[in-house]
Amino acid sequence: MNIRRLVLDVDKAIARPSIVEIARAIDAVPNIEAVNITVTEIDMETVGMEITIEGNGLDYEKIAEEIATSGAVVHSIDELVTGHVIERVPRSR
């Protein structure tokens, strides 16, 4: 399966790792073309982030391993795209 985009829900401790360290760990995985990290919430002990990763032939297991090694944790895969990237269009009701 040719994974082209992953959107991950990731948490980290307030102090470490930094967002730069997480981005560096993800970027070390082969086939990654872009990484976007957006902080979505902050509480007393943790920082919640949405991480969007694009490339060709992404290896989810290796990406999750690198995120864990950096000191953060993947909670869920919120989006996975294979083949041609289809931009999501919000439905209006």
Backbone as XML, in Angstrom:
<?xml version="1.0"?>
<chain id="A" units="angstrom">
  <residue number="1" name="MET">
    <atom name="N" x="0.849" y="-1.177" z="0.000"/>
    <atom name="CA" x="0.000" y="0.000" z="0.000"/>
    <atom name="C" x="0.892" y="1.236" z="0.000"/>
  </residue>
  <residue number="2" name="ASN">
    <atom name="N" x="0.605" y="2.164" z="-0.902"/>
    <atom name="CA" x="1.378" y="3.389" z="-1.031"/>
    <atom name="C" x="0.725" y="4.497" z="-0.213"/>
  </residue>
  <residue number="3" name="ILE">
    <atom name="N" x="1.168" y="4.665" z="1.030"/>
    <atom name="CA" x="0.633" y="5.728" z="1.885"/>
    <atom name="C" x="1.266" y="7.043" z="1.467"/>
  </residue>
  <residue number="4" name="ARG">
    <atom name="N" x="0.419" y="8.029" z="1.168"/>
    <atom name="CA" x="0.877" y="9.345" z="0.719"/>
    <atom name="C" x="0.723" y="10.427" z="1.774"/>
  </residue>
  <residue number="5" name="ARG">
    <atom name="N" x="-0.261" y="10.277" z="2.674"/>
    <atom name="CA" x="-0.469" y="11.278" z="3.730"/>
    <atom name="C" x="-0.963" y="10.580" z="4.986"/>
  </residue>
  <residue number="6" name="LEU">
    <atom name="N" x="-0.423" y="11.026" z="6.119"/>
    <atom name="CA" x="-0.888" y="10.598" z="7.435"/>
    <atom name="C" x="-1.188" y="11.841" z="8.253"/>
  </residue>
  <residue number="7" name="VAL">
    <atom name="N" x="-2.302" y="11.826" z="8.960"/>
    <atom name="CA" x="-2.582" y="12.862" z="9.950"/>
    <atom name="C" x="-2.706" y="12.130" z="11.276"/>
  </residue>
  <residue number="8" name="LEU">
    <atom name="N" x="-1.811" y="12.465" z="12.205"/>
    <atom name="CA" x="-1.717" y="11.759" z="13.475"/>
    <atom name="C" x="-2.073" y="12.676" z="14.637"/>
  </residue>
  <residue number="9" name="ASP">
    <atom name="N" x="-2.764" y="12.117" z="15.632"/>
    <atom name="CA" x="-3.030" y="12.787" z="16.902"/>
    <atom name="C" x="-1.921" y="12.344" z="17.847"/>
  </residue>
  <residue number="10" name="VAL">
    <atom name="N" x="-1.088" y="13.290" z="18.267"/>
    <atom name="CA" x="0.108" y="12.981" z="19.061"/>
    <atom name="C" x="0.131" y="13.855" z="20.307"/>
  </residue>
  <residue number="11" name="ASP">
    <atom name="N" x="0.554" y="13.269" z="21.425"/>
    <atom name="CA" x="0.751" y="14.022" z="22.665"/>
    <atom name="C" x="2.209" y="13.944" z="23.093"/>
  </residue>
  <residue number="12" name="LYS">
    <atom name="N" x="2.651" y="14.999" z="23.780"/>
    <atom name="CA" x="3.990" y="15.028" z="24.366"/>
    <atom name="C" x="3.910" y="15.728" z="25.710"/>
  </residue>
  <residue number="13" name="ALA">
    <atom name="N" x="4.917" y="15.517" z="26.537"/>
    <atom name="CA" x="5.008" y="16.229" z="27.809"/>
    <atom name="C" x="5.323" y="17.698" z="27.523"/>
  </residue>
  <residue number="14" name="ILE">
    <atom name="N" x="4.955" y="18.572" z="28.452"/>
    <atom name="CA" x="5.212" y="20.010" z="28.280"/>
    <atom name="C" x="6.698" y="20.282" z="28.037"/>
  </residue>
  <residue number="15" name="ALA">
    <atom name="N" x="7.564" y="19.677" z="28.841"/>
    <atom name="CA" x="8.986" y="20.015" z="28.801"/>
    <atom name="C" x="9.719" y="19.407" z="27.606"/>
  </residue>
  <residue number="16" name="ARG">
    <atom name="N" x="9.575" y="18.139" z="27.372"/>
    <atom name="CA" x="10.335" y="17.449" z="26.333"/>
    <atom name="C" x="9.496" y="16.373" z="25.716"/>
  </residue>
  <residue number="17" name="PRO">
    <atom name="N" x="9.697" y="16.041" z="24.497"/>
    <atom name="CA" x="10.612" y="16.638" z="23.530"/>
    <atom name="C" x="10.031" y="17.933" z="22.969"/>
  </residue>
  <residue number="18" name="SER">
    <atom name="N" x="10.896" y="18.709" z="22.345"/>
    <atom name="CA" x="10.396" y="19.921" z="21.685"/>
    <atom name="C" x="9.735" y="19.522" z="20.368"/>
  </residue>
  <residue number="19" name="ILE">
    <atom name="N" x="8.943" y="20.419" z="19.822"/>
    <atom name="CA" x="8.322" y="20.161" z="18.526"/>
    <atom name="C" x="9.391" y="19.998" z="17.452"/>
  </residue>
  <residue number="20" name="VAL">
    <atom name="N" x="10.475" y="20.745" z="17.564"/>
    <atom name="CA" x="11.577" y="20.617" z="16.600"/>
    <atom name="C" x="12.188" y="19.217" z="16.675"/>
  </residue>
  <residue number="21" name="GLU">
    <atom name="N" x="12.371" y="18.691" z="17.889"/>
    <atom name="CA" x="12.922" y="17.340" z="18.027"/>
    <atom name="C" x="11.991" y="16.291" z="17.413"/>
  </residue>
  <residue number="22" name="ILE">
    <atom name="N" x="10.702" y="16.458" z="17.583"/>
    <atom name="CA" x="9.740" y="15.525" z="16.987"/>
    <atom name="C" x="9.803" y="15.617" z="15.466"/>
  </residue>
  <residue number="23" name="ALA">
    <atom name="N" x="9.817" y="16.834" z="14.930"/>
    <atom name="CA" x="9.906" y="17.017" z="13.476"/>
    <atom name="C" x="11.185" y="16.410" z="12.925"/>
  </residue>
  <residue number="24" name="ARG">
    <atom name="N" x="12.286" y="16.592" z="13.631"/>
    <atom name="CA" x="13.575" y="16.036" z="13.198"/>
    <atom name="C" x="13.520" y="14.508" z="13.177"/>
  </residue>
  <residue number="25" name="ALA">
    <atom name="N" x="12.905" y="13.910" z="14.195"/>
    <atom name="CA" x="12.788" y="12.444" z="14.256"/>
    <atom name="C" x="11.937" y="11.920" z="13.102"/>
  </residue>
  <residue number="26" name="ILE">
    <atom name="N" x="10.830" y="12.581" z="12.818"/>
    <atom name="CA" x="9.952" y="12.154" z="11.724"/>
    <atom name="C" x="10.667" y="12.327" z="10.391"/>
  </residue>
  <residue number="27" name="ASP">
    <atom name="N" x="11.332" y="13.450" z="10.205"/>
    <atom name="CA" x="12.005" y="13.752" z="8.942"/>
    <atom name="C" x="13.135" y="12.772" z="8.634"/>
  </residue>
  <residue number="28" name="ALA">
    <atom name="N" x="13.638" y="12.067" z="9.645"/>
    <atom name="CA" x="14.714" y="11.088" z="9.438"/>
    <atom name="C" x="14.213" y="9.806" z="8.763"/>
  </residue>
  <residue number="29" name="VAL">
    <atom name="N" x="12.894" y="9.602" z="8.744"/>
    <atom name="CA" x="12.315" y="8.411" z="8.112"/>
    <atom name="C" x="12.337" y="8.609" z="6.595"/>
  </residue>
  <residue number="30" name="PRO">
    <atom name="N" x="12.738" y="7.584" z="5.838"/>
    <atom name="CA" x="12.780" y="7.723" z="4.374"/>
    <atom name="C" x="11.418" y="8.062" z="3.763"/>
  </residue>
  <residue number="31" name="ASN">
    <atom name="N" x="11.463" y="8.736" z="2.630"/>
    <atom name="CA" x="10.314" y="9.060" z="1.778"/>
    <atom name="C" x="9.439" y="10.196" z="2.293"/>
  </residue>
  <residue number="32" name="ILE">
    <atom name="N" x="9.857" y="10.888" z="3.348"/>
    <atom name="CA" x="9.054" y="11.995" z="3.869"/>
    <atom name="C" x="9.400" y="13.263" z="3.097"/>
  </residue>
  <residue number="33" name="GLU">
    <atom name="N" x="8.364" y="13.899" z="2.554"/>
    <atom name="CA" x="8.547" y="15.126" z="1.789"/>
    <atom name="C" x="8.154" y="16.366" z="2.581"/>
  </residue>
  <residue number="34" name="ALA">
    <atom name="N" x="7.202" y="16.221" z="3.533"/>
    <atom name="CA" x="6.747" y="17.372" z="4.302"/>
    <atom name="C" x="6.178" y="16.920" z="5.641"/>
  </residue>
  <residue number="35" name="VAL">
    <atom name="N" x="6.410" y="17.748" z="6.661"/>
    <atom name="CA" x="5.861" y="17.511" z="8.004"/>
    <atom name="C" x="5.281" y="18.829" z="8.494"/>
  </residue>
  <residue number="36" name="ASN">
    <atom name="N" x="4.043" y="18.776" z="8.988"/>
    <atom name="CA" x="3.390" y="19.957" z="9.551"/>
    <atom name="C" x="2.914" y="19.581" z="10.951"/>
  </residue>
  <residue number="37" name="ILE">
    <atom name="N" x="3.391" y="20.304" z="11.959"/>
    <atom name="CA" x="2.976" y="20.048" z="13.339"/>
    <atom name="C" x="2.192" y="21.255" z="13.833"/>
  </residue>
  <residue number="38" name="THR">
    <atom name="N" x="0.952" y="21.003" z="14.264"/>
    <atom name="CA" x="0.094" y="22.056" z="14.793"/>
    <atom name="C" x="-0.290" y="21.703" z="16.224"/>
  </residue>
  <residue number="39" name="VAL">
    <atom name="N" x="-0.011" y="22.604" z="17.159"/>
    <atom name="CA" x="-0.432" y="22.404" z="18.540"/>
    <atom name="C" x="-1.935" y="22.639" z="18.601"/>
  </residue>
  <residue number="40" name="THR">
    <atom name="N" x="-2.661" y="21.652" z="19.141"/>
    <atom name="CA" x="-4.117" y="21.750" z="19.196"/>
    <atom name="C" x="-4.637" y="22.019" z="20.599"/>
  </residue>
  <residue number="41" name="GLU">
    <atom name="N" x="-3.860" y="21.630" z="21.617"/>
    <atom name="CA" x="-4.262" y="21.930" z="22.992"/>
    <atom name="C" x="-3.073" y="21.811" z="23.929"/>
  </residue>
  <residue number="42" name="ILE">
    <atom name="N" x="-3.137" y="22.566" z="25.009"/>
    <atom name="CA" x="-2.098" y="22.544" z="26.039"/>
    <atom name="C" x="-2.792" y="22.484" z="27.386"/>
  </residue>
  <residue number="43" name="ASP">
    <atom name="N" x="-2.333" y="21.555" z="28.239"/>
    <atom name="CA" x="-2.834" y="21.550" z="29.614"/>
    <atom name="C" x="-1.635" y="21.601" z="30.559"/>
  </residue>
  <residue number="44" name="MET">
    <atom name="N" x="-1.840" y="21.300" z="31.806"/>
    <atom name="CA" x="-0.776" y="21.435" z="32.806"/>
    <atom name="C" x="0.424" y="20.525" z="32.550"/>
  </residue>
  <residue number="45" name="GLU">
    <atom name="N" x="0.195" y="19.360" z="31.955"/>
    <atom name="CA" x="1.278" y="18.386" z="31.795"/>
    <atom name="C" x="1.579" y="17.998" z="30.363"/>
  </residue>
  <residue number="46" name="THR">
    <atom name="N" x="0.636" y="18.174" z="29.445"/>
    <atom name="CA" x="0.835" y="17.680" z="28.085"/>
    <atom name="C" x="0.488" y="18.716" z="27.016"/>
  </residue>
  <residue number="47" name="VAL">
    <atom name="N" x="1.018" y="18.459" z="25.834"/>
    <atom name="CA" x="0.724" y="19.245" z="24.643"/>
    <atom name="C" x="0.147" y="18.289" z="23.613"/>
  </residue>
  <residue number="48" name="GLY">
    <atom name="N" x="-1.046" y="18.600" z="23.109"/>
    <atom name="CA" x="-1.665" y="17.812" z="22.051"/>
    <atom name="C" x="-1.339" y="18.424" z="20.704"/>
  </residue>
  <residue number="49" name="MET">
    <atom name="N" x="-1.037" y="17.571" z="19.732"/>
    <atom name="CA" x="-0.640" y="18.059" z="18.416"/>
    <atom name="C" x="-1.316" y="17.256" z="17.314"/>
  </residue>
  <residue number="50" name="GLU">
    <atom name="N" x="-1.543" y="17.915" z="16.189"/>
    <atom name="CA" x="-1.937" y="17.239" z="14.967"/>
    <atom name="C" x="-0.717" y="17.292" z="14.053"/>
  </residue>
  <residue number="51" name="ILE">
    <atom name="N" x="-0.251" y="16.124" z="13.637"/>
    <atom name="CA" x="0.923" y="16.053" z="12.771"/>
    <atom name="C" x="0.492" y="15.514" z="11.419"/>
  </residue>
  <residue number="52" name="THR">
    <atom name="N" x="0.720" y="16.314" z="10.382"/>
    <atom name="CA" x="0.431" y="15.903" z="9.013"/>
    <atom name="C" x="1.753" y="15.594" z="8.324"/>
  </residue>
  <residue number="53" name="ILE">
    <atom name="N" x="1.823" y="14.414" z="7.721"/>
    <atom name="CA" x="3.043" y="13.953" z="7.057"/>
    <atom name="C" x="2.676" y="13.565" z="5.635"/>
  </residue>
  <residue number="54" name="GLU">
    <atom name="N" x="3.449" y="14.060" z="4.672"/>
    <atom name="CA" x="3.228" y="13.691" z="3.282"/>
    <atom name="C" x="4.509" y="13.153" z="2.677"/>
  </residue>
  <residue number="55" name="GLY">
    <atom name="N" x="4.334" y="12.262" z="1.730"/>
    <atom name="CA" x="5.463" y="11.665" z="1.023"/>
    <atom name="C" x="4.952" y="10.587" z="0.094"/>
  </residue>
  <residue number="56" name="ASN">
    <atom name="N" x="5.830" y="9.715" z="-0.331"/>
    <atom name="CA" x="5.469" y="8.633" z="-1.229"/>
    <atom name="C" x="5.970" y="7.326" z="-0.622"/>
  </residue>
  <residue number="57" name="GLY">
    <atom name="N" x="5.047" y="6.443" z="-0.295"/>
    <atom name="CA" x="5.436" y="5.173" z="0.323"/>
    <atom name="C" x="5.812" y="5.334" z="1.784"/>
  </residue>
  <residue number="58" name="LEU">
    <atom name="N" x="5.000" y="6.098" z="2.537"/>
    <atom name="CA" x="5.286" y="6.328" z="3.952"/>
    <atom name="C" x="5.170" y="5.026" z="4.753"/>
  </residue>
  <residue number="59" name="ASP">
    <atom name="N" x="6.062" y="4.847" z="5.712"/>
    <atom name="CA" x="6.078" y="3.661" z="6.574"/>
    <atom name="C" x="5.529" y="4.067" z="7.944"/>
  </residue>
  <residue number="60" name="TYR">
    <atom name="N" x="4.229" y="3.815" z="8.171"/>
    <atom name="CA" x="3.593" y="4.242" z="9.420"/>
    <atom name="C" x="4.302" y="3.667" z="10.638"/>
  </residue>
  <residue number="61" name="GLU">
    <atom name="N" x="4.634" y="2.392" z="10.606"/>
    <atom name="CA" x="5.265" y="1.764" z="11.778"/>
    <atom name="C" x="6.577" y="2.451" z="12.132"/>
  </residue>
  <residue number="62" name="LYS">
    <atom name="N" x="7.388" y="2.772" z="11.126"/>
    <atom name="CA" x="8.668" y="3.443" z="11.372"/>
    <atom name="C" x="8.435" y="4.867" z="11.883"/>
  </residue>
  <residue number="63" name="ILE">
    <atom name="N" x="7.455" y="5.558" z="11.327"/>
    <atom name="CA" x="7.145" y="6.917" z="11.784"/>
    <atom name="C" x="6.697" y="6.890" z="13.243"/>
  </residue>
  <residue number="64" name="ALA">
    <atom name="N" x="5.780" y="5.978" z="13.590"/>
    <atom name="CA" x="5.302" y="5.869" z="14.973"/>
    <atom name="C" x="6.437" y="5.510" z="15.914"/>
  </residue>
  <residue number="65" name="GLU">
    <atom name="N" x="7.346" y="4.657" z="15.464"/>
    <atom name="CA" x="8.512" y="4.272" z="16.278"/>
    <atom name="C" x="9.413" y="5.482" z="16.542"/>
  </residue>
  <residue number="66" name="GLU">
    <atom name="N" x="9.659" y="6.288" z="15.520"/>
    <atom name="CA" x="10.507" y="7.476" z="15.687"/>
    <atom name="C" x="9.843" y="8.504" z="16.604"/>
  </residue>
  <residue number="67" name="ILE">
    <atom name="N" x="8.532" y="8.654" z="16.491"/>
    <atom name="CA" x="7.816" y="9.573" z="17.383"/>
    <atom name="C" x="7.941" y="9.088" z="18.827"/>
  </residue>
  <residue number="68" name="ALA">
    <atom name="N" x="7.760" y="7.795" z="19.051"/>
    <atom name="CA" x="7.882" y="7.229" z="20.396"/>
    <atom name="C" x="9.301" y="7.375" z="20.926"/>
  </residue>
  <residue number="69" name="THR">
    <atom name="N" x="10.292" y="7.129" z="20.081"/>
    <atom name="CA" x="11.691" y="7.260" z="20.497"/>
    <atom name="C" x="12.018" y="8.698" z="20.888"/>
  </residue>
  <residue number="70" name="SER">
    <atom name="N" x="11.359" y="9.660" z="20.245"/>
    <atom name="CA" x="11.611" y="11.067" z="20.574"/>
    <atom name="C" x="11.010" y="11.442" z="21.927"/>
  </residue>
  <residue number="71" name="GLY">
    <atom name="N" x="10.044" y="10.630" z="22.421"/>
    <atom name="CA" x="9.440" y="10.899" z="23.718"/>
    <atom name="C" x="7.976" y="11.296" z="23.651"/>
  </residue>
  <residue number="72" name="ALA">
    <atom name="N" x="7.382" y="11.246" z="22.469"/>
    <atom name="CA" x="5.959" y="11.562" z="22.310"/>
    <atom name="C" x="5.194" y="10.262" z="22.064"/>
  </residue>
  <residue number="73" name="VAL">
    <atom name="N" x="3.869" y="10.359" z="21.975"/>
    <atom name="CA" x="3.059" y="9.157" z="21.782"/>
    <atom name="C" x="1.953" y="9.430" z="20.756"/>
  </residue>
  <residue number="74" name="VAL">
    <atom name="N" x="1.769" y="8.476" z="19.824"/>
    <atom name="CA" x="0.698" y="8.560" z="18.836"/>
    <atom name="C" x="-0.573" y="8.011" z="19.471"/>
  </residue>
  <residue number="75" name="HIS">
    <atom name="N" x="-1.633" y="8.823" z="19.485"/>
    <atom name="CA" x="-2.923" y="8.371" z="20.012"/>
    <atom name="C" x="-3.787" y="7.744" z="18.933"/>
  </residue>
  <residue number="76" name="SER">
    <atom name="N" x="-3.753" y="8.331" z="17.735"/>
    <atom name="CA" x="-4.586" y="7.782" z="16.674"/>
    <atom name="C" x="-4.127" y="8.271" z="15.318"/>
  </residue>
  <residue number="77" name="ILE">
    <atom name="N" x="-4.548" y="7.526" z="14.294"/>
    <atom name="CA" x="-4.421" y="7.973" z="12.913"/>
    <atom name="C" x="-5.752" y="8.636" z="12.582"/>
  </residue>
  <residue number="78" name="ASP">
    <atom name="N" x="-5.726" y="9.935" z="12.309"/>
    <atom name="CA" x="-6.956" y="10.670" z="12.027"/>
    <atom name="C" x="-7.250" y="10.781" z="10.535"/>
  </residue>
  <residue number="79" name="GLU">
    <atom name="N" x="-6.227" y="10.566" z="9.713"/>
    <atom name="CA" x="-6.427" y="10.536" z="8.261"/>
    <atom name="C" x="-5.314" y="9.712" z="7.657"/>
  </residue>
  <residue number="80" name="LEU">
    <atom name="N" x="-5.666" y="8.918" z="6.651"/>
    <atom name="CA" x="-4.689" y="8.121" z="5.914"/>
    <atom name="C" x="-5.094" y="8.191" z="4.446"/>
  </residue>
  <residue number="81" name="VAL">
    <atom name="N" x="-4.144" y="8.570" z="3.586"/>
    <atom name="CA" x="-4.412" y="8.679" z="2.157"/>
    <atom name="C" x="-3.450" y="7.755" z="1.427"/>
  </residue>
  <residue number="82" name="THR">
    <atom name="N" x="-4.002" y="6.948" z="0.520"/>
    <atom name="CA" x="-3.178" y="6.115" z="-0.355"/>
    <atom name="C" x="-3.443" y="6.537" z="-1.793"/>
  </residue>
  <residue number="83" name="GLY">
    <atom name="N" x="-2.496" y="6.243" z="-2.663"/>
    <atom name="CA" x="-2.671" y="6.607" z="-4.067"/>
    <atom name="C" x="-2.651" y="8.106" z="-4.242"/>
  </residue>
  <residue number="84" name="HIS">
    <atom name="N" x="-3.543" y="8.618" z="-5.071"/>
    <atom name="CA" x="-3.634" y="10.044" z="-5.357"/>
    <atom name="C" x="-4.222" y="10.778" z="-4.146"/>
  </residue>
  <residue number="85" name="VAL">
    <atom name="N" x="-3.616" y="11.893" z="-3.769"/>
    <atom name="CA" x="-4.104" y="12.664" z="-2.630"/>
    <atom name="C" x="-5.385" y="13.387" z="-3.021"/>
  </residue>
  <residue number="86" name="ILE">
    <atom name="N" x="-6.461" y="13.096" z="-2.295"/>
    <atom name="CA" x="-7.754" y="13.731" z="-2.532"/>
    <atom name="C" x="-7.987" y="14.709" z="-1.391"/>
  </residue>
  <residue number="87" name="GLU">
    <atom name="N" x="-8.095" y="15.981" z="-1.727"/>
    <atom name="CA" x="-8.324" y="16.990" z="-0.693"/>
    <atom name="C" x="-9.753" y="16.852" z="-0.175"/>
  </residue>
  <residue number="88" name="ARG">
    <atom name="N" x="-9.893" y="16.915" z="1.105"/>
    <atom name="CA" x="-11.201" y="16.777" z="1.751"/>
    <atom name="C" x="-11.990" y="18.059" z="1.556"/>
  </residue>
  <residue number="89" name="VAL">
    <atom name="N" x="-13.213" y="17.909" z="1.146"/>
    <atom name="CA" x="-14.114" y="19.048" z="0.965"/>
    <atom name="C" x="-15.217" y="18.931" z="2.013"/>
  </residue>
  <residue number="90" name="PRO">
    <atom name="N" x="-15.300" y="19.915" z="2.924"/>
    <atom name="CA" x="-16.342" y="19.846" z="3.952"/>
    <atom name="C" x="-17.739" y="19.848" z="3.339"/>
  </residue>
  <residue number="91" name="ARG">
    <atom name="N" x="-18.585" y="19.019" z="3.869"/>
    <atom name="CA" x="-19.984" y="18.967" z="3.399"/>
    <atom name="C" x="-20.776" y="20.094" z="4.040"/>
  </residue>
  <residue number="92" name="SER">
    <atom name="N" x="-21.624" y="20.709" z="3.253"/>
    <atom name="CA" x="-22.512" y="21.718" z="3.834"/>
    <atom name="C" x="-23.889" y="21.101" z="3.943"/>
  </residue>
  <residue number="93" name="ARG">
    <atom name="N" x="-24.573" y="21.435" z="5.009"/>
    <atom name="CA" x="-25.907" y="20.867" z="5.244"/>
    <atom name="C" x="-26.915" y="21.940" z="5.378"/>
  </residue>
</chain>
